[in-house]
């Protein structure tokens, strides 16, 4: 079963390594159900599942961890709900200022 960007994946089954492109971060709890996944912004990069670099152009957001902010949900490849509770998140992210550091953590 293929999941489109706005289909809700079962908790724990989201692979953050496959999320790239334009991303809209939703913070309104009333719209949480329409998001693809729940994400927690981890303050420490050592504990994040994905290091994210913000691209200014969607064309350059072509690998895991390279995200271009979408102006609204309609223009986003993925809508993710930012949860304040780490335990509810499907995965955790941390923002990096170095493009080459972006991507999934390897175990």
HELIX and SHEET records of a PDB file:
HELIX    1   1 UNK A   16  UNK A   18  5                                   3    
HELIX    2   2 UNK A   29  UNK A   34  5                                   6    
HELIX    3   3 UNK A   45  UNK A   47  5                                   3    
HELIX    4   4 UNK A   58  UNK A   60  5                                   3    
HELIX    5   5 UNK A   73  UNK A   75  5                                   3    
HELIX    6   6 UNK A   86  UNK A   88  5                                   3    
HELIX    7   7 UNK A   99  UNK A  101  5                                   3    
SHEET    1   A 7 UNK A 103  UNK A 104  0                                        
SHEET    2   A 7 UNK A  50  UNK A  55 -1                                        
SHEET    3   A 7 UNK A  66  UNK A  69  1                                        
SHEET    4   A 7 UNK A  21  UNK A  26  1                                        
SHEET    5   A 7 UNK A  78  UNK A  82  1                                        
SHEET    6   A 7 UNK A  37  UNK A  41  1                                        
SHEET    7   A 7 UNK A  91  UNK A  95  1                                        
END                                                                             
